[in-house]
Structure formats: C-alpha cells, structure tokens
C-alpha cells in the first residue's frame, strides 16, 4: 500500500528542499521525476541547481506525461520513494503541448485540456499507488489574478490539480520561507 505526501508553497518557499529532506531522511531508494524542460538559460540554471542538491545515488526520470510508461523503467521499479517535482510545471508543459491559441479558444477547449491533464495526474497517482509518492507543487491561489487568458486558465487548472492531489494525500504541507507547516 502506498503513501502520498503533498508539499505546496510559493516560489522559492523551500518546498523542493523539504521534499528532498523527507526522502533523504527515509533512507529508502528514491527516483526523482523531473518535469521541467530546459527551454532557456534561466531554466537550465534552475535544473542544474536542483541536480546539484540531489544525492548522487538517486535516479532521475525526466517526464511530464505518459506516466504509465514509468512502470517499465528499472529506476522506477527499484525505487521505494517517488519524488515528483513539480505538478505545476507538469501542468504548464501539458497545456503548452496543445496547439491552442489561449487568447481565442473556447471554454470547451479549455475543459478538454484540463480533463487531459487530470487524466495524467490520475495516471501518476495510479502508477505510484504502491510506493511512497512525494508531490511538490506551487500554490497558485495567493497571488494576483493574471491579466491574460493563458495565465488565468493555468491558475485555475493548476489550482484544481493541487486540490485533486491534496484530497488524495495522507499528509500535506505548506512551506513559507523554508518552514513547512503541516496541513493534513
């Protein structure tokens, strides 16, 4: 039987660091699911920093969709803990995979995209149901309302994916300034 830990917080709040601390402290074998794509120098630097802070014995799978294929990965099969970082980047990448003009699309198209992302999230949860799964995500509901449609759709979809994972979680944390606060 698996166990789900959900960690959320704002940008640079310490959520990834806390997730990594929990995984390290367990002493169990870890596979890190990295969802980011190195599309510019800033993201390349961010990815490099994340890699540097992870223990060398952790295996990494770079993937943001099609999680059922992980079952065949030796790194996944052998891991006791899956650290998934992060849900909001996964949501972004999936949204951008759709050939949609978000300024002019219909609400039906947005609903279809959200449903496809929800299916990916449910697939991740299902694939990891027999492991300890630590999911990191950004809290998107504390900031300004985005002034553009893509940002607004992203906030809404990411918020609902956070709610989905949090509702399934055995434990949930909110991080602020490097301090985790237990929610559940």
Phi and psi in degrees as a GROMACS rama.xvg file:
@    title "Ramachandran Plot"
@    xaxis  label "Phi"
@    yaxis  label "Psi"
@TYPE xy
-84.8705  -179.466  UNK-2
-148.549  133.593  UNK-3
-117.906  125.937  UNK-4
-117.492  125.518  UNK-5
-111.239  127.943  UNK-6
-125.552  121.049  UNK-7
-128.495  165.92  UNK-8
167.086  177.694  UNK-9
-77.158  177.925  UNK-10
-60.9621  133.222  UNK-11
58.593  32.2329  UNK-12
-86.1847  -10.9076  UNK-13
101.605  11.7518  UNK-14
-66.7681  -44.0624  UNK-15
-65.3688  -41.8888  UNK-16
-60.2785  -42.4109  UNK-17
-66.3155  -42.2487  UNK-18
-59.9655  -44.0972  UNK-19
-65.0957  -37.8829  UNK-20
-61.9752  -44.1272  UNK-21
-60.8724  -44.6105  UNK-22
-64.962  -44.0346  UNK-23
-62.023  -46.5794  UNK-24
-59.9753  -27.7393  UNK-25
-67.915  -28.5354  UNK-26
75.4088  6.68191  UNK-27
-92.8896  164.865  UNK-28
-73.0254  137.721  UNK-29
-124.078  137.433  UNK-30
-117.475  134.042  UNK-31
-104.915  119.809  UNK-32
-96.0546  109.519  UNK-33
-98.1017  124.901  UNK-34
-102.41  -6.97334  UNK-35
-77.0629  151.589  UNK-36
-116.1  130.573  UNK-37
-79.619  82.2032  UNK-38
-95.7145  -12.2892  UNK-39
-152.707  174.913  UNK-40
-61.7829  -37.5269  UNK-41
-62.2937  -43.6426  UNK-42
-71.5939  -36.4127  UNK-43
-59.5773  -42.8189  UNK-44
-64.9609  -42.629  UNK-45
-61.953  -44.0171  UNK-46
-63.2707  -43.9722  UNK-47
-60.596  -41.79  UNK-48
-64.7795  -41.3678  UNK-49
-63.0309  -42.0906  UNK-50
-63.2214  -41.0099  UNK-51
-62.3131  -34.6389  UNK-52
-84.7314  -9.26647  UNK-53
-85.5698  145.303  UNK-54
-60.3901  145.088  UNK-55
-64.6682  -22.6126  UNK-56
-84.8275  -6.37621  UNK-57
-76.4186  136.972  UNK-58
-89.6215  149.903  UNK-59
-123.345  135.548  UNK-60
-118.602  123.422  UNK-61
-95.6454  108.408  UNK-62
-162.628  137.596  UNK-63
-126.572  5.04656  UNK-64
-162.52  172.952  UNK-65
65.5934  41.3648  UNK-66
-65.5189  -21.8069  UNK-67
-60.9764  -24.6245  UNK-68
-70.494  -17.3319  UNK-69
-65.8125  -24.2529  UNK-70
-54.2562  -29.8  UNK-71
-87.8676  -11.1561  UNK-72
-74.4725  124.02  UNK-73
-55.704  -39.1374  UNK-74
-60.6171  -38.1959  UNK-75
-72.7956  -46.5413  UNK-76
-56.4385  -40.1048  UNK-77
-84.9784  -9.54583  UNK-78
-83.5297  143.253  UNK-79
-94.4314  -29.0559  UNK-80
-120.882  135.422  UNK-81
-111.965  118.129  UNK-82
-104.095  113.653  UNK-83
-105.704  114.33  UNK-84
-134.24  105.305  UNK-85
-144.513  164.728  UNK-86
-66.2201  -38.3579  UNK-87
-72.3852  -35.2525  UNK-88
-67.7514  -39.6957  UNK-89
-58.378  -43.7801  UNK-90
-61.3622  -46.794  UNK-91
-56.8186  -51.1269  UNK-92
-60.476  -41.2953  UNK-93
-66.1531  -41.5734  UNK-94
-60.7094  -40.8784  UNK-95
-75.3218  -15.3909  UNK-96
-69.435  -23.8645  UNK-97
-81.7472  131.967  UNK-98
-78.3959  72.3753  UNK-99
-124.699  138.178  UNK-100
-89.7019  99.6157  UNK-101
-64.8553  -19.0633  UNK-102
-75.3316  -21.0928  UNK-103
-129.614  12.0554  UNK-104
-83.6036  164.207  UNK-105
-86.5045  161.432  UNK-106
-67.1011  -27.0565  UNK-107
-64.1212  -40.3891  UNK-108
-64.0642  -42.9212  UNK-109
-61.3009  -41.6463  UNK-110
-63.3278  -39.3669  UNK-111
-64.6006  -41.2842  UNK-112
-64.2451  -45.6206  UNK-113
-60.6579  -41.1866  UNK-114
-63.1865  -40.679  UNK-115
-63.2968  -40.1459  UNK-116
-68.1804  -40.8422  UNK-117
-59.4552  -40.6129  UNK-118
-62.4181  -40.2531  UNK-119
-62.7259  -44.1977  UNK-120
-63.4148  -44.9276  UNK-121
-62.8683  -35.9952  UNK-122
-63.7261  -43.9184  UNK-123
-58.303  -48.5536  UNK-124
-60.9691  -40.2534  UNK-125
-67.3846  -45.0132  UNK-126
-62.7498  -30.8511  UNK-127
-98.4142  12.3389  UNK-128
-62.9171  -18.7532  UNK-129
-106.107  13.2266  UNK-130
-125.33  170.092  UNK-131
-83.0741  122.099  UNK-132
-115.412  123.531  UNK-133
-110.703  117.319  UNK-134
-109.696  126.075  UNK-135
-102.806  139.159  UNK-136
-153.018  153.835  UNK-137
-84.089  138.58  UNK-138
-78.8126  121.694  UNK-139
-107.594  0.726892  UNK-140
-99.5441  8.84579  UNK-141
-106.384  -4.90315  UNK-142
-100.848  -166.41  UNK-143
-68.9497  155.306  UNK-144
-73.5989  124.667  UNK-145
-58.6157  143.515  UNK-146
-85.5108  -6.32149  UNK-147
-124.722  154.669  UNK-148
-63.1666  -45.5806  UNK-149
-57.1283  -45.3155  UNK-150
-62.7917  -40.1201  UNK-151
-66.8221  -43.9172  UNK-152
-63.8523  -42.3224  UNK-153
-59.5531  -49.2546  UNK-154
-56.7897  -44.0567  UNK-155
-66.7385  -46.8053  UNK-156
-66.4836  -46.9773  UNK-157
-61.4396  -40.0348  UNK-158
-61.3053  -41.8269  UNK-159
-70.753  -33.6122  UNK-160
-68.1125  -38.0793  UNK-161
-60.5727  -44.1359  UNK-162
-61.7747  -40.0341  UNK-163
-61.0436  -50.9085  UNK-164
-67.2009  -43.1073  UNK-165
-60.6833  -36.8832  UNK-166
-66.6889  -25.9415  UNK-167
-90.6027  -13.7049  UNK-168
-70.8358  144.488  UNK-169
-81.0421  -32.8113  UNK-170
-135.981  147.59  UNK-171
-141.051  141.225  UNK-172
-131.732  148.363  UNK-173
-119.349  125.31  UNK-174
-105.366  138.563  UNK-175
-138.581  124.951  UNK-176
50.2226  40.0531  UNK-177
80.7108  3.52913  UNK-178
-108.752  117.698  UNK-179
-82.9026  134.545  UNK-180
-115.342  124.73  UNK-181
-75.0425  125.945  UNK-182
-98.7017  -33.8271  UNK-183
